[in-house]
Amino acid sequence: MQLGARIFKTGIAISLALFLADLLELPIPFMAGIAAIFAIQPSIYRSYLTVLDQIYGNLIGAVIGIIFVLTLGTNYLTVGLAAVLAIIIMLKLKLNNPVPLTLVTIIVIMESQQDAFLEFAGLRFLTIVLGILSSFIVNILFLPPKYEARLFTSIHEVSEEAIRWIRISIRHVSDHTSVKNDIDRLSEKLEKVDQWYSFYKDERSYTKKQQFAKARKLVLYRQMIATTRKSLDLLKRLHRFENELTELPEQFHMMLQDHLESLTSYHDQLYMKYIGKLRPEHSETSGETAVLKRNEVLAIFVKEISLAQEETGNDLSIYHLMHVLSALLDYEEQLEHLDLLIIAYYNYHAEEVGSDIENVL
């Protein structure tokens, strides 16, 4: 686990829960601290959902525990039966996450041997709820997460590294093992990007204007991720079929290198356009010129493949080159689609790009 805001917030939530439980003179205040641990979540909206689930779950646990004590008494067997019944009910209600804390609630309530059982059971339930609410308060007030900035930063970092390796790989000066290791590392970082996207998607918008802007941003970021994934796919193909590419005619190889340089530069410019450092209408590699250039590359690529097949008869090598061409075309199409989405976004929500994003590049 990396040292981050969530770790500090967990410690603060535990301390706050223990302090409030002691201040209110609730029984077994350490239970409030335990409950606070279960309720800390990476986003405010998820924290809100967790609070509701935990309260529902612990209410079910408290009711089951009280009923069992009043009807069957408390012993090892009845505590176990109450726990089984609580789990069954929770699973039926699709409340899987609060199950551990609900079982803790049952045990804490059923182990009470006080004469005023109902009073003490109610106080113990309130102690646990206090711990849950403490976590929610901490999530709102302390170090509120800025997932859009983290999302954009992580997308840009993966793209930047993939672009750098594409530029190096097409020149055939890269170390084979280093590229392979970095491809694996970038694939792992893309999984983290998906997680940041999920967290950002969970953040709520409270006005119609914010909701529309958020919906467009989600589409835009999803396309950024798709484009980054295609750049990584292209890098994988360049790396895997490096030998076949070195055998291409020099003139065609130089044209392919220039085209990849143009596409990776285009990718860089799209990020700058999104954060407002380039004019929205600026598109160095799009429109009719780009279509003509793509068609030229495609036509020459097909011609060279046909010539190579006639000269060598190596169908496997041809098949590999087609893989590279397919990845290149996919990457280019995704870039053009991302460009259109950025332009459309600026037509409606130019003022919505935050300062946190502007400072990334």
C-alpha positions as CSV (number, residue, x, y, z in Angstrom):
1,M,0.0,0.0,0.0
2,Q,1.3,3.4,-0.9
3,L,1.4,6.3,1.5
4,G,-1.5,8.5,0.6
5,A,-4.4,10.7,1.7
6,R,-6.6,7.7,2.4
7,I,-4.2,6.4,5.1
8,F,-4.1,9.7,6.8
9,K,-7.9,10.0,6.6
10,T,-8.3,6.6,8.2
11,G,-6.1,7.6,11.2
12,I,-8.1,10.9,11.6
13,A,-11.4,9.1,11.4
14,I,-10.4,6.6,14.1
15,S,-9.2,9.4,16.4
16,L,-12.4,11.4,15.8
17,A,-14.6,8.4,16.4
18,L,-12.8,7.6,19.7
19,F,-12.9,11.2,20.8
20,L,-16.6,11.6,20.2
21,A,-17.5,8.3,21.8
22,D,-15.5,9.2,24.9
23,L,-17.0,12.7,24.9
24,L,-20.5,11.3,24.8
25,E,-19.6,8.6,27.4
26,L,-20.7,5.8,25.2
27,P,-19.9,2.2,26.3
28,I,-16.9,0.5,24.7
29,P,-15.8,3.5,22.7
30,F,-13.1,1.4,20.8
31,M,-16.0,0.0,18.8
32,A,-16.5,3.5,17.2
33,G,-12.9,3.4,16.1
34,I,-13.3,-0.1,14.6
35,A,-16.5,1.0,12.8
36,A,-14.6,4.1,11.4
37,I,-12.1,1.8,9.7
38,F,-14.8,0.0,7.6
39,A,-16.4,3.2,6.4
40,I,-13.4,5.0,4.8
41,Q,-13.7,5.1,1.0
42,P,-11.7,6.6,-1.8
43,S,-14.4,9.1,-2.9
44,I,-17.1,11.1,-1.2
45,Y,-19.9,9.5,-3.2
46,R,-18.7,6.0,-2.4
47,S,-18.4,7.1,1.2
48,Y,-22.0,8.2,1.2
49,L,-23.2,4.9,-0.3
50,T,-21.0,3.0,2.3
51,V,-22.5,5.0,5.2
52,L,-26.0,4.0,4.1
53,D,-25.1,0.4,3.6
54,Q,-23.3,0.2,6.9
55,I,-26.2,1.8,8.8
56,Y,-28.7,-0.5,7.2
57,G,-26.5,-3.5,7.8
58,N,-25.8,-2.7,11.4
59,L,-29.5,-1.9,12.1
60,I,-30.3,-5.4,10.8
61,G,-27.5,-6.9,13.0
62,A,-28.7,-5.0,16.1
63,V,-32.4,-6.1,15.5
64,I,-31.3,-9.8,15.0
65,G,-29.1,-9.7,18.1
66,I,-31.7,-8.1,20.3
67,I,-34.4,-10.6,19.1
68,F,-32.1,-13.6,19.7
69,V,-31.1,-12.4,23.2
70,L,-34.7,-11.8,24.2
71,T,-36.1,-15.1,22.8
72,L,-33.2,-17.6,22.9
73,G,-30.8,-16.0,25.3
74,T,-27.1,-15.6,24.6
75,N,-24.6,-18.4,24.3
76,Y,-22.1,-19.7,21.8
77,L,-24.7,-21.4,19.7
78,T,-27.2,-18.5,19.5
79,V,-24.5,-16.0,18.6
80,G,-23.5,-18.3,15.7
81,L,-27.1,-18.8,14.6
82,A,-27.7,-15.1,14.7
83,A,-24.6,-14.5,12.6
84,V,-25.7,-17.1,10.0
85,L,-29.2,-15.5,9.8
86,A,-27.7,-12.0,9.4
87,I,-25.4,-13.1,6.6
88,I,-28.3,-14.8,4.7
89,I,-30.5,-11.6,5.1
90,M,-27.6,-9.3,4.0
91,L,-26.8,-11.4,0.9
92,K,-30.5,-11.5,0.0
93,L,-30.6,-7.7,0.2
94,K,-27.3,-7.5,-1.7
95,L,-25.6,-5.7,1.2
96,N,-22.3,-7.7,0.9
97,N,-19.9,-4.9,2.0
98,P,-21.3,-4.2,5.5
99,V,-21.4,-7.9,6.5
100,P,-18.2,-7.9,8.6
101,L,-19.2,-4.9,10.7
102,T,-22.7,-6.3,11.0
103,L,-21.3,-9.5,12.5
104,V,-19.2,-7.4,14.9
105,T,-22.4,-5.5,15.9
106,I,-24.2,-8.8,16.6
107,I,-21.4,-10.1,18.8
108,V,-21.0,-6.9,20.7
109,I,-24.8,-6.7,21.4
110,M,-25.2,-10.3,22.3
111,E,-22.3,-10.5,24.7
112,S,-23.9,-7.9,26.9
113,Q,-25.0,-9.3,30.3
114,Q,-26.4,-6.1,31.6
115,D,-29.8,-6.0,33.3
116,A,-30.9,-3.0,31.2
117,F,-30.1,-5.0,28.0
118,L,-32.1,-2.9,25.5
119,E,-30.6,0.3,26.7
120,F,-27.1,-1.0,26.5
121,A,-27.8,-2.6,23.1
122,G,-29.0,0.7,21.8
123,L,-26.0,2.5,23.1
124,R,-23.6,0.0,21.5
125,F,-25.4,0.3,18.2
126,L,-25.2,4.1,18.4
127,T,-21.4,3.8,19.2
128,I,-20.9,1.9,15.9
129,V,-23.0,4.3,13.9
130,L,-21.0,7.2,15.4
131,G,-17.8,5.6,14.0
132,I,-19.4,5.2,10.6
133,L,-20.5,8.9,10.6
134,S,-17.0,10.0,11.8
135,S,-15.5,8.5,8.6
136,F,-18.0,10.2,6.4
137,I,-17.3,13.6,8.1
138,V,-13.5,13.1,7.6
139,N,-14.0,12.1,4.0
140,I,-15.9,15.3,3.3
141,L,-13.8,17.8,5.3
142,F,-10.2,16.4,5.1
143,L,-8.2,16.2,1.9
144,P,-11.2,15.9,-0.5
145,P,-10.0,13.9,-3.5
146,K,-9.4,15.5,-6.9
147,Y,-9.9,12.6,-9.2
148,E,-10.1,14.5,-12.4
149,A,-6.6,15.9,-12.0
150,R,-5.3,12.4,-11.1
151,L,-7.1,10.9,-14.0
152,F,-5.8,13.3,-16.6
153,T,-2.3,13.1,-15.2
154,S,-2.2,9.3,-15.3
155,I,-3.6,9.2,-18.8
156,H,-1.0,11.8,-20.0
157,E,1.9,9.9,-18.2
158,V,1.1,6.6,-19.9
159,S,0.6,8.3,-23.3
160,E,3.8,10.3,-23.0
161,E,5.9,7.1,-22.3
162,A,4.2,5.1,-25.1
163,I,4.8,8.0,-27.5
164,R,8.4,8.2,-26.6
165,W,8.9,4.5,-27.1
166,I,7.1,4.6,-30.4
167,R,9.5,7.3,-31.7
168,I,12.5,5.3,-30.5
169,S,11.2,1.9,-31.7
170,I,10.6,2.9,-35.3
171,R,14.3,4.0,-35.4
172,H,15.3,0.5,-34.2
173,V,17.7,1.9,-31.5
174,S,15.8,0.6,-28.5
175,D,16.8,-2.2,-26.2
176,H,14.5,-5.1,-26.7
177,T,14.3,-6.1,-23.0
178,S,13.8,-2.5,-21.8
179,V,10.9,-2.0,-24.2
180,K,9.2,-5.2,-23.1
181,N,9.5,-4.3,-19.4
182,D,8.1,-0.8,-20.0
183,I,5.2,-2.2,-22.1
184,D,4.3,-4.5,-19.1
185,R,4.6,-1.6,-16.7
186,L,2.5,0.7,-18.9
187,S,-0.2,-2.0,-19.1
188,E,-0.4,-2.1,-15.3
189,K,-0.6,1.7,-15.2
190,L,-3.5,1.6,-17.6
191,E,-5.4,-0.5,-15.2
192,K,-4.8,2.2,-12.6
193,V,-6.1,4.8,-15.1
194,D,-9.3,2.8,-15.3
195,Q,-9.6,2.9,-11.5
196,W,-9.2,6.7,-11.5
197,Y,-11.8,7.0,-14.2
198,S,-14.2,4.9,-12.1
199,F,-13.6,7.2,-9.1
200,Y,-14.1,10.3,-11.2
201,K,-17.3,8.9,-12.6
202,D,-18.6,8.4,-9.1
203,E,-18.2,12.0,-8.2
204,R,-21.6,13.8,-8.1
205,S,-22.6,17.0,-9.9
206,Y,-25.3,19.1,-8.3
207,T,-26.5,21.4,-11.1
208,K,-27.8,20.7,-14.6
209,K,-24.9,22.6,-16.1
210,Q,-22.4,20.6,-14.1
211,Q,-24.1,17.4,-15.0
212,F,-24.0,18.1,-18.8
213,A,-20.3,19.2,-18.6
214,K,-19.5,16.1,-16.5
215,A,-21.2,13.8,-19.0
216,R,-19.2,15.3,-21.9
217,K,-16.0,15.0,-19.8
218,L,-16.7,11.3,-19.1
219,V,-17.0,10.7,-22.9
220,L,-13.9,12.7,-23.5
221,Y,-11.8,10.9,-20.9
222,R,-13.0,7.6,-22.0
223,Q,-11.8,8.4,-25.5
224,M,-8.5,9.6,-24.1
225,I,-8.1,6.2,-22.5
226,A,-9.1,4.4,-25.7
227,T,-6.5,6.5,-27.7
228,T,-3.8,5.8,-25.1
229,R,-4.6,2.1,-25.3
230,K,-4.3,2.2,-29.1
231,S,-0.9,3.9,-28.8
232,L,0.2,1.1,-26.5
233,D,-1.1,-1.5,-28.9
234,L,0.9,0.1,-31.7
235,L,4.0,0.1,-29.5
236,K,3.4,-3.6,-28.8
237,R,3.2,-4.4,-32.6
238,L,6.3,-2.3,-33.4
239,H,8.2,-4.2,-30.7
240,R,6.9,-7.6,-31.6
241,F,7.5,-7.3,-35.4
242,E,10.7,-5.2,-35.2
243,N,12.6,-7.6,-37.5
244,E,10.0,-7.5,-40.2
245,L,10.1,-3.7,-40.1
246,T,13.8,-3.5,-40.5
247,E,13.6,-5.4,-43.8
248,L,11.3,-2.7,-45.4
249,P,12.8,-0.6,-48.2
250,E,14.6,2.5,-46.8
251,Q,12.4,5.0,-48.6
252,F,9.2,3.4,-47.3
253,H,10.7,3.0,-43.8
254,M,11.5,6.7,-43.7
255,M,7.9,7.6,-44.8
256,L,6.5,5.3,-42.1
257,Q,8.8,6.9,-39.6
258,D,7.7,10.4,-40.6
259,H,4.0,9.4,-40.4
260,L,4.5,8.0,-36.9
261,E,6.3,11.2,-35.8
262,S,3.3,13.2,-37.1
263,L,0.8,11.0,-35.3
264,T,2.6,11.1,-32.0
265,S,3.1,14.9,-32.3
266,Y,-0.7,15.1,-33.0
267,H,-1.3,13.1,-29.8
268,D,0.8,15.5,-27.7
269,Q,-1.0,18.5,-29.2
270,L,-4.4,17.1,-28.4
271,Y,-3.6,17.2,-24.6
272,M,-2.4,20.8,-25.0
273,K,-5.5,21.7,-26.9
274,Y,-7.7,20.2,-24.1
275,I,-6.1,22.2,-21.3
276,G,-6.3,25.4,-23.4
277,K,-2.7,25.9,-24.5
278,L,-3.6,25.5,-28.2
279,R,-6.6,26.9,-30.0
280,P,-9.5,24.4,-30.2
281,E,-9.7,24.8,-34.0
282,H,-6.0,24.0,-34.4
283,S,-5.5,20.5,-36.0
284,E,-2.2,19.9,-37.6
285,T,-3.0,16.3,-38.6
286,S,-6.6,16.1,-39.4
287,G,-9.1,16.9,-42.1
288,E,-8.6,16.2,-45.8
289,T,-4.9,16.4,-45.6
290,A,-4.7,13.7,-43.0
291,V,-7.1,11.4,-45.0
292,L,-4.9,11.8,-48.1
293,K,-1.8,11.1,-46.1
294,R,-3.3,8.1,-44.5
295,N,-4.5,6.8,-47.9
296,E,-1.0,7.3,-49.3
297,V,0.6,5.4,-46.4
298,L,-2.0,2.6,-46.8
299,A,-1.5,2.4,-50.6
300,I,2.3,2.3,-50.3
301,F,2.2,-0.2,-47.5
302,V,0.0,-2.5,-49.5
303,K,2.2,-2.1,-52.5
304,E,5.3,-3.0,-50.5
305,I,3.6,-6.0,-49.0
306,S,2.7,-7.3,-52.4
307,L,6.3,-6.8,-53.7
308,A,7.7,-8.5,-50.7
309,Q,5.3,-11.4,-51.1
310,E,6.4,-11.8,-54.8
311,E,10.1,-11.6,-54.0
312,T,10.2,-13.8,-50.9
313,G,6.9,-15.7,-50.8
314,N,7.0,-15.3,-47.0
315,D,3.3,-15.1,-46.1
316,L,4.0,-15.0,-42.4
317,S,6.1,-11.8,-42.7
318,I,3.3,-10.2,-44.7
319,Y,0.8,-11.2,-42.1
320,H,2.9,-9.5,-39.4
321,L,3.2,-6.3,-41.4
322,M,-0.6,-6.2,-41.7
323,H,-0.8,-6.3,-38.0
324,V,1.4,-3.2,-37.7
325,L,-0.7,-1.4,-40.4
326,S,-3.9,-2.3,-38.6
327,A,-2.6,-0.9,-35.3
328,L,-1.4,2.3,-37.0
329,L,-4.7,3.0,-38.6
330,D,-6.6,2.3,-35.4
331,Y,-4.4,4.7,-33.5
332,E,-4.9,7.4,-36.2
333,E,-8.7,7.0,-36.2
334,Q,-8.8,7.3,-32.4
335,L,-6.7,10.4,-32.5
336,E,-9.1,12.1,-35.0
337,H,-12.1,11.1,-32.9
338,L,-10.5,12.5,-29.8
339,D,-9.8,15.7,-31.7
340,L,-13.5,16.1,-32.6
341,L,-14.6,15.5,-29.1
342,I,-12.3,18.1,-27.7
343,I,-13.5,20.7,-30.2
344,A,-17.2,19.8,-29.4
345,Y,-16.4,20.1,-25.7
346,Y,-14.9,23.6,-26.1
347,N,-17.9,24.7,-28.1
348,Y,-20.1,24.2,-25.0
349,H,-18.0,24.0,-21.9
350,A,-14.7,26.0,-22.5
351,E,-14.9,27.5,-19.0
352,E,-15.2,24.1,-17.3
353,V,-11.5,23.1,-17.7
354,G,-10.1,23.4,-14.1
355,S,-6.9,25.0,-13.0
356,D,-5.7,21.7,-11.7
357,I,-5.8,20.3,-15.2
358,E,-4.1,23.3,-16.7
359,N,-1.1,23.0,-14.5
360,V,-0.5,19.3,-15.5
361,L,1.4,20.2,-18.7
